[in-house]
Amino acid sequence: MVIVRWYGHACFEIVSSKGTVVVIDPHDGRSLGLKPPRTSADIVLITHEHFDHNAYSIVAKPSASVFSMHIGKELINDVWFIGIEAYHDREKGKKRGRNIVYKLYVDGISFVHVGDLGHELDAEYSAKLGSIDILMIPVGGTFTIDAKGAWRTIENLKPRAAIPMHYWIEKLNLPLRPVEDFIQQKPSTWNVVKLDDNTLSIEADRIKQNTIYILTPP
């Protein structure tokens, strides 16, 4: 069983069945008007060096392995991951810089977290990333792709399921659009599952095809 927790914005915790804790794009809470993440990570992955994605000191154990904008393959404990270069804008980083897309394998589940993706991912990225079980994708616009761009990326990458992130939630002090914009534009072939808290417990053979998981922030 893999545990996935969302701490608002783009911050996720993934816990393997052996207890390895991965945190992606940690924020400090205070700077965004949100609660800080409450976890202790063995591995921290940072997609880009912006203040709302790189607060590793908030979550990292003293012994943690911290990877910032890391390209290439790594195996830490029972977690395998790879970083692939993408961009924070539509002009190959000229406006906001580079942004790393991470693909992780945890207990037979492939996760892809695209960070602050500023452009749609096309067939070339689909070939690089391969099959995806759960895609974590921004939908709030302004600094990233918006709802339309998210759906076009989903269409290109063809994940089994997706978790929207980086959208406006209560008390967030960034000008993002709410997740409802994304839900309203979903194709009829996709289903929405809304969870009452910020935690998803999942096994590889129980991931529902064409499902959007909406997690409630803590």
matplotlib code that plots the C-alpha trace (Angstrom):
import matplotlib.pyplot as plt

x = [0.0, 1.3, 0.3, 0.0, -0.6, -1.2, -0.1, -1.6, 0.0, 2.5, 3.7, 3.1, 4.3, 4.6, 5.2, 6.3, 5.2, 8.6, 8.3, 10.5, 9.1, 9.4, 8.4, 8.1, 8.2, 7.8, 6.6, 7.0, 3.2, 3.6, 4.7, 1.6, -0.9, -1.2, -0.3, 3.3, 3.8, 4.1, 6.3, 9.9, 11.3, 14.0, 14.1, 13.2, 12.7, 12.6, 11.4, 12.7, 14.2, 11.2, 10.3, 7.0, 8.6, 12.0, 11.6, 13.4, 14.5, 10.9, 10.5, 13.9, 15.3, 19.0, 19.9, 17.7, 18.8, 17.8, 17.7, 17.1, 16.4, 18.1, 18.3, 19.0, 18.2, 18.6, 17.7, 17.3, 16.2, 13.2, 12.3, 13.6, 13.2, 14.3, 14.4, 13.6, 14.1, 11.1, 10.3, 8.4, 7.1, 6.3, 9.7, 12.0, 12.8, 13.5, 10.9, 10.8, 13.6, 13.9, 11.5, 12.2, 9.6, 10.1, 9.0, 9.0, 8.4, 7.1, 5.8, 5.0, 3.2, 4.6, 4.1, 4.9, 5.0, 5.5, 6.2, 5.5, 5.0, 4.6, 4.0, 2.0, 3.9, 3.8, 4.4, 8.2, 7.7, 5.2, 7.9, 10.4, 8.1, 6.5, 3.5, 2.1, -0.2, -0.7, 0.0, 0.3, -0.4, -0.9, -4.3, -4.5, -2.9, -1.1, 2.4, 1.7, -0.5, -4.2, -7.1, -7.1, -3.4, -3.6, -6.3, -4.2, -1.2, -3.3, -4.5, -0.9, 0.6, -2.3, -2.0, -4.3, -5.2, -4.4, -4.3, -4.6, -2.4, -1.2, -4.7, -6.4, -7.5, -8.8, -6.3, -3.7, -2.3, -1.5, -3.8, -4.6, -7.8, -9.8, -9.9, -13.6, -12.3, -10.4, -13.3, -15.8, -13.7, -13.2, -14.0, -17.0, -14.7, -13.1, -14.5, -13.9, -13.4, -13.4, -11.7, -12.6, -9.0, -5.5, -4.6, -4.9, -4.1, -3.5, -2.2, -1.1, -4.0, -6.6, -6.0, -9.1, -8.7, -9.5, -10.0, -9.3, -8.6, -9.4, -7.7, -8.8, -6.0, -5.1]
y = [0.0, 3.4, 6.5, 9.8, 13.0, 16.5, 19.5, 22.1, 23.9, 21.4, 19.7, 15.9, 13.2, 9.6, 6.8, 3.4, 0.1, -0.1, 3.4, 5.4, 9.0, 11.1, 14.8, 16.7, 20.5, 21.4, 24.9, 26.5, 27.2, 30.7, 32.3, 31.1, 31.5, 27.7, 25.2, 23.9, 20.3, 18.0, 15.1, 13.9, 13.0, 10.5, 11.9, 15.5, 16.3, 20.0, 20.7, 24.3, 26.9, 29.1, 29.9, 28.0, 24.8, 24.5, 24.7, 21.4, 22.3, 22.2, 18.5, 16.8, 14.5, 15.2, 12.1, 13.0, 12.9, 16.3, 16.6, 20.0, 20.3, 16.9, 15.3, 11.6, 8.3, 7.5, 4.7, 5.5, 2.8, 1.2, 4.3, 4.7, 8.1, 10.0, 13.8, 15.1, 18.7, 20.9, 24.6, 27.0, 28.9, 28.5, 30.0, 27.2, 28.9, 32.5, 34.0, 31.7, 29.2, 25.4, 23.0, 19.4, 16.7, 13.7, 10.2, 7.9, 4.1, 3.2, -0.3, -0.9, 2.4, 5.0, 8.6, 11.7, 15.1, 17.9, 20.8, 24.3, 23.2, 26.2, 24.4, 21.4, 18.1, 16.6, 13.2, 13.6, 13.8, 11.0, 8.8, 9.9, 9.3, 6.0, 4.6, 6.7, 5.4, 8.7, 12.2, 15.2, 18.2, 22.0, 23.3, 26.8, 28.9, 32.2, 30.7, 27.3, 25.7, 26.3, 23.8, 23.6, 23.0, 20.4, 18.4, 18.6, 17.3, 14.5, 13.6, 13.4, 11.5, 9.2, 8.5, 6.0, 8.6, 12.2, 14.4, 18.2, 20.6, 24.2, 25.8, 28.2, 26.9, 28.7, 31.2, 30.7, 34.1, 33.5, 34.5, 31.0, 29.6, 27.0, 23.3, 23.6, 25.1, 21.9, 19.6, 21.5, 20.9, 17.1, 14.8, 12.5, 9.5, 10.7, 10.3, 12.5, 11.0, 13.6, 12.6, 14.1, 14.6, 15.0, 11.3, 8.7, 5.1, 3.1, -0.1, -0.7, -2.9, -0.7, 2.5, 3.3, 4.1, 7.7, 8.9, 12.4, 12.2, 15.5, 15.7, 18.0, 20.2, 19.8]
z = [0.0, -1.0, 0.9, -0.9, 1.0, -0.4, 1.7, -0.7, -3.7, -5.3, -2.1, -2.0, 0.3, -1.0, 1.5, 0.3, 2.0, 3.5, 5.1, 2.8, 2.7, -0.4, -0.4, -3.6, -3.8, -0.1, 0.9, 4.3, 4.6, 6.1, 2.9, 1.1, 3.8, 4.3, 7.0, 6.8, 5.8, 8.7, 7.7, 7.9, 4.5, 3.5, 0.0, -1.1, -4.8, -5.9, -9.4, -9.4, -7.0, -6.3, -2.7, -2.8, -3.9, -2.3, 1.5, 2.1, 5.6, 6.7, 5.8, 5.5, 8.0, 9.0, 6.9, 3.9, 0.3, -1.3, -5.0, -6.6, -10.3, -10.7, -14.2, -14.4, -12.7, -9.0, -6.7, -3.0, -0.6, -2.4, -4.5, -8.1, -9.9, -12.9, -13.6, -17.0, -18.1, -18.9, -18.5, -16.3, -19.4, -23.1, -24.2, -23.0, -19.7, -21.0, -18.6, -15.6, -16.0, -16.1, -14.3, -13.7, -14.3, -11.9, -12.5, -9.5, -9.1, -5.6, -4.9, -8.6, -9.1, -11.5, -10.4, -12.4, -10.8, -13.3, -10.9, -12.2, -15.7, -18.0, -21.3, -22.5, -22.7, -26.1, -27.7, -27.2, -23.5, -23.6, -25.1, -22.5, -19.6, -20.8, -18.9, -16.0, -13.3, -11.4, -12.8, -10.5, -12.6, -12.1, -13.2, -11.7, -14.5, -14.0, -13.3, -14.9, -17.5, -16.9, -17.0, -20.8, -20.9, -18.2, -20.1, -23.3, -21.4, -19.9, -23.4, -24.6, -21.6, -21.1, -17.4, -15.7, -13.1, -12.2, -9.1, -9.8, -7.9, -7.8, -7.8, -5.5, -2.2, 0.9, 2.4, -0.5, -1.3, -4.9, -7.8, -9.1, -10.5, -8.5, -9.3, -10.4, -13.7, -14.4, -13.4, -15.5, -18.6, -18.1, -21.0, -20.4, -20.3, -17.0, -13.5, -10.5, -7.0, -4.2, -0.9, 2.4, 3.5, 2.1, 1.9, -0.8, 0.0, -3.2, -4.6, -8.2, -9.1, -7.6, -9.5, -11.4, -15.1, -16.2, -12.6, -11.2, -7.5, -5.7, -2.3, 0.4, 1.7, 5.4]

ax = plt.figure().add_subplot(projection="3d")
ax.plot(x, y, z, "-o")
ax.set_aspect("equal")
plt.show()
